[in-house]
Amino acid sequence: MEVLEFDDPAEFRSFVDPLLLTREAENCFLLGITGTLISRPEIYEAFHLWAVSESGNPVGAAAMTPPYSLSLAHCRDQEWLDPLAQHLASHGVDLPGAQGSAAAADRFCDTWGRIRSVDAELEVELGVHATTEVSAVNQVEGAARSATGEDVNILLDWYSAFLEEADPLADRSGLNRAVETRLASSPDLSGTWLWEVEGEPVSLSGYGGRTPNGIRIGPVYTPPAHRHRGYATGLVARQTAWLLAQGRKFCFLFTDMSNPTSNSIYRKIGYRKVADEKRYGFRTSPPSE
């Protein structure tokens, strides 16, 4: 197997799409990142793209946009992960962590830990969900609307609060840019919606990371004072239906598998889990005595 590095995201996608699109839902995160690198290259300050080739065909793929973790493709076989880890180590690549299918993340992190003498610490177990249609949900008080520049302060507060709850260790250096990008984006690429009750925003749902046939929902956040009233359910259902009505075949989203509430909400809307993912962070191993 040969590890290839790419400087051109379009060239990378041309090579790996025959592999990634066999599991488009499972690979929605990697497809979304690399799609953004093509359509909006100014969003990420740096990126790294790798593919593993065997007999001229892609058998694995990975991407990283520092300071975020390495994203590993969902593939049928996992043998490609060992040469990838060896290549990254031999080229002095520093990884804060790695995320991928449960099997891929476990294997890569075990190999990386032995090569680099680091400990892999499990940070979160995720479910990858997809839907092609929205189930009927109960009527909820209020209505959805697209966020505008006048909502920037509430978006910053709620995006930050979402990260604090969902991923306290997440890097927040790009938060302002992420919010501004969503506000300035064309609606077919990404955006943020708010659910309002009597003119007051009570819930938020973003979307982005477009793939060839779908798009990813997230983040979804409702402040504690407004929870358990169905606002997030109504908002995500309405947003998903709208996104599918634009001609997409799928909508995707990720859930923290330790949160039964959010998983229940999305099942009611029509989302079904298609894969399990794990994200690990790397910590330097203490010296042996």
Steps between C-alpha positions, in 0.01 A plus 500: 500500500613854421411815695436804281492862617289760320534878487193542280166409666329459161768254389466315831124468459533385142723215619312395817135561405455151349586371848326758720172507308441128550422609859392860456307526828780350707757723326291818514745677732807434284306581183366818658841626611664438166203645314538819703872507419401509134212749517616723786881455535532814714316338791788275608844643567671167426411148392658162438360230271616140466382201300620142518525330163530136403558406136403856406165490680403684821458273803510768771489875553557752778493876548599748769436873539718609795441537789230234458546124513581270211183379324512142372283367219247224555621207291416133477855391589736648758843384379575844350512660845838351594694636200326835550614516862854401401508768228375777728748407771794483260411845365480655846127574492365604839148375569281640780265205457316282250137429416338239282289189505528315830714227343721740305556736792589212732749351255662828395538623857649171615759516221568872552538451874766233453690696235497837677486382865179688572181400678172513312223634724142441390325838491159419356301222333281629218220371285482594132135535396330554164151548361339526159163624627350666806249322722192685620565669835267671745423864441720730708431857600708746297660519158839466330697775327851546363744681725627839381786730589284650774513163678880481515524544878249230582663266248841552659357439847309189400774349282737544795248350744450204267873431495522534877239228541580273206879530476667693785847420361423638153717778362301825494745715304289478185161557661452860385606414148265200491202714600588777255548245221157349560339845499674604178457170318267423214201304641576201277842460667436565869294702743346528845131500588328618815168387648304793639206518736325839510809660348746345747767255373479176699702247297772485233589257221782544252584312182800472267762255377329433167568163335418406138152380601441636849582744776574480874283647776671657804556642744159475669458687829216602729579702816406315822210737577327403173557123497244216508243695297571349158669806351811318373284220359284746310796699376711206379197337338414823313863560400552142384182508290610826338850370423360183344253703298791680334582175315728324746468125553624498859545704815755389757579579860720385786385425855681434824396143577506577873214750453172303478291815463656620175505149356128462575420837339666410172342154484157666524587722203606203288876478543654154527849413619726377220834476682682539830798732535759562768723801556824462691740761630871426527695556820873448550561179688677541836852356512520144626674452835 
